[in-house]
Amino acid sequence: MRKILELVASVTAVLVVIFPVQANPKIHPGTAESVGVENSCDYACLTGLVDQYLKALVAHDPSQITVTDHVKFTENTIPLKLGDALWRTMSGLGTYKLYFADPIGGEAGIEASIRENGTPALLLLRIKVVNHKICEIETIVHRNADDATALEKFGQPNQVWTQPLEAGQRVPRPEMSRIANAYFDGILHAAGDSVPFDPNCNRILDGTQDTNNPAAKGWFDKDSFRPDAMGIRENMNTHIWSYIHSIEPRHIVVIDEKMGIVVGMFMFNHPGNVKSANVPGVGQVPMPPVTQRPSSVLMAEFFKLEGGKIRQIEGISIALPFGAKTGWETSPAGK
C-alpha cells in the first residue's frame, strides 16, 4: 500500500463520483447469498476456467473463453469491453500464482505475477461462473515492476495457502466473512487485540512483507520505533494507521472453504488531514507525506484462516482519487 499511495499525486483529470459510506459491509452480488442452484462448476472446473482465461489473455483472444451475453468486465474499477486494456498488453505469466475457488458462490480467481509487454506487474483476477459461462470478470492490475519482482523473490506462496483445511480447522462461511471484517475493524480502531490472529501470522502487501521484517524500511520508523519489525497484532495496536478514515465499501467476493481462504475488495479512504499518530509508549509519530493528500486505495486482500484464526494475509492495491467507486456497487443487468 505504501508504494501505491505515492502514485496518487499523478492521477489527474479523473471523474470522481463520491459514494456513500455504509454502516455495514456490503455483500457482493457474486457471493453465496445471490447464487442459485444453476451452478455446477466444482473446484477443479473453476480453477480450470481461471487458467483458460489467463491463456486467452496471453493470446489476446477473448473468443477463447465462454461468457454470458451480458458479461461485465472491469480493469482497475473501470468497466471495459473484452479485448481492451490488459487484453492487448499481456505478454506472459510470471512465476508466482495463488489460486482460490468457491463452488458454492460460483467464483474463483488468482493472484499472479505477470508480464505486460515484458514488464513485471501483479494481477488479481476474479471470475464468476453460471452454467459454465463467465458472467463477471474483475481485474486489478498493480503496475509496479519492483513490487512484482519482490513478490516473485518469495518463490512460491507460503505453503499454508496451498494446504487444504482439515475438517476440525474449518469454520462456517458467515464466520469466515466475520473474521475478515474484524481485521479491517481492528485497523480502524487500532485494536489488534480484537482480531483473531494466529501467532505466526504475517502480511505481504504489494510484494513487501510489512510484519516481522526487521530489514524493512518503513514509513513510520522513528529512532527505535520500527513497526514493520513488529508482529501484526502489535503493529495494529500502534495507531499508525489512523490516517485511514474508513474502509468502505467492503466486498467479500470468494469464500474458499476447502483452503480456508477469504478474498475481498476493500476501499481504504484517506482524507489527508491526519498529521501524526499518538503511539503508546512512543508519543507523536509524524505521518509520511504520501498520507497528507486525499486518496482512496482499492485493496484486493485475502486471508488464510485456520481454526478460526488468521494465519496469513496477502494483497495488492491500486491508487484512486478520493471517493472513487469500485465499479461493482451494483450487479450487472441481465445475468
Secondary structure in CASP SS format (residue, H / E / C, confidence):
PFRMAT SS
TARGET T0000
AUTHOR 0000-0000-0000
METHOD secondary structure of the structure
MODEL  1
M C 1.00
R H 1.00
K H 1.00
I H 1.00
L H 1.00
E C 1.00
L C 1.00
V H 1.00
A H 1.00
S H 1.00
V C 1.00
T C 1.00
A C 1.00
V C 1.00
L C 1.00
V C 1.00
V C 1.00
I C 1.00
F C 1.00
P C 1.00
V C 1.00
Q C 1.00
A C 1.00
N C 1.00
P C 1.00
K E 1.00
I E 1.00
H C 1.00
P C 1.00
G C 1.00
T C 1.00
A H 1.00
E H 1.00
S H 1.00
V C 1.00
G C 1.00
V C 1.00
E C 1.00
N C 1.00
S C 1.00
C C 1.00
D C 1.00
Y H 1.00
A H 1.00
C H 1.00
L H 1.00
T H 1.00
G H 1.00
L H 1.00
V H 1.00
D H 1.00
Q H 1.00
Y H 1.00
L H 1.00
K H 1.00
A H 1.00
L H 1.00
V H 1.00
A H 1.00
H C 1.00
D C 1.00
P H 1.00
S H 1.00
Q H 1.00
I C 1.00
T C 1.00
V E 1.00
T E 1.00
D E 1.00
H E 1.00
V E 1.00
K E 1.00
F E 1.00
T E 1.00
E E 1.00
N C 1.00
T C 1.00
I E 1.00
P E 1.00
L C 1.00
K C 1.00
L C 1.00
G C 1.00
D C 1.00
A C 1.00
L H 1.00
W H 1.00
R H 1.00
T H 1.00
M E 1.00
S E 1.00
G E 1.00
L E 1.00
G E 1.00
T E 1.00
Y E 1.00
K E 1.00
L E 1.00
Y E 1.00
F E 1.00
A E 1.00
D E 1.00
P C 1.00
I C 1.00
G C 1.00
G C 1.00
E E 1.00
A E 1.00
G E 1.00
I E 1.00
E E 1.00
A E 1.00
S E 1.00
I E 1.00
R E 1.00
E E 1.00
N C 1.00
G C 1.00
T E 1.00
P E 1.00
A E 1.00
L E 1.00
L E 1.00
L E 1.00
L E 1.00
R E 1.00
I E 1.00
K E 1.00
V E 1.00
V E 1.00
N C 1.00
H C 1.00
K E 1.00
I E 1.00
C E 1.00
E E 1.00
I E 1.00
E E 1.00
T E 1.00
I E 1.00
V E 1.00
H E 1.00
R C 1.00
N C 1.00
A H 1.00
D H 1.00
D H 1.00
A H 1.00
T H 1.00
A H 1.00
L H 1.00
E H 1.00
K C 1.00
F C 1.00
G C 1.00
Q C 1.00
P C 1.00
N C 1.00
Q H 1.00
V H 1.00
W H 1.00
T H 1.00
Q C 1.00
P C 1.00
L C 1.00
E C 1.00
A H 1.00
G H 1.00
Q H 1.00
R C 1.00
V C 1.00
P C 1.00
R H 1.00
P H 1.00
E H 1.00
M H 1.00
S H 1.00
R H 1.00
I H 1.00
A H 1.00
N H 1.00
A H 1.00
Y H 1.00
F H 1.00
D H 1.00
G H 1.00
I H 1.00
L H 1.00
H C 1.00
A C 1.00
A C 1.00
G H 1.00
D H 1.00
S H 1.00
V C 1.00
P C 1.00
F E 1.00
D E 1.00
P E 1.00
N E 1.00
C E 1.00
N E 1.00
R E 1.00
I E 1.00
L E 1.00
D C 1.00
G C 1.00
T E 1.00
Q E 1.00
D C 1.00
T C 1.00
N C 1.00
N C 1.00
P C 1.00
A C 1.00
A C 1.00
K C 1.00
G C 1.00
W C 1.00
F C 1.00
D C 1.00
K E 1.00
D C 1.00
S C 1.00
F E 1.00
R C 1.00
P H 1.00
D H 1.00
A H 1.00
M C 1.00
G C 1.00
I H 1.00
R H 1.00
E H 1.00
N H 1.00
M H 1.00
N C 1.00
T C 1.00
H C 1.00
I H 1.00
W H 1.00
S H 1.00
Y H 1.00
I C 1.00
H C 1.00
S E 1.00
I E 1.00
E E 1.00
P E 1.00
R E 1.00
H E 1.00
I E 1.00
V E 1.00
V E 1.00
I E 1.00
D E 1.00
E C 1.00
K C 1.00
M C 1.00
G C 1.00
I E 1.00
V E 1.00
V E 1.00
G E 1.00
M E 1.00
F E 1.00
M E 1.00
F E 1.00
N E 1.00
H E 1.00
P C 1.00
G C 1.00
N C 1.00
V C 1.00
K C 1.00
S E 1.00
A E 1.00
N E 1.00
V E 1.00
P C 1.00
G C 1.00
V C 1.00
G E 1.00
Q E 1.00
V E 1.00
P E 1.00
M C 1.00
P C 1.00
P H 1.00
V H 1.00
T H 1.00
Q C 1.00
R C 1.00
P C 1.00
S E 1.00
S E 1.00
V E 1.00
L E 1.00
M E 1.00
A E 1.00
E E 1.00
F E 1.00
F E 1.00
K E 1.00
L E 1.00
E E 1.00
G C 1.00
G C 1.00
K E 1.00
I E 1.00
R E 1.00
Q E 1.00
I E 1.00
E E 1.00
G E 1.00
I E 1.00
S E 1.00
I E 1.00
A E 1.00
L E 1.00
P C 1.00
F C 1.00
G C 1.00
A C 1.00
K C 1.00
T C 1.00
G C 1.00
W C 1.00
E C 1.00
T C 1.00
S C 1.00
P C 1.00
A C 1.00
G C 1.00
K C 1.00
END
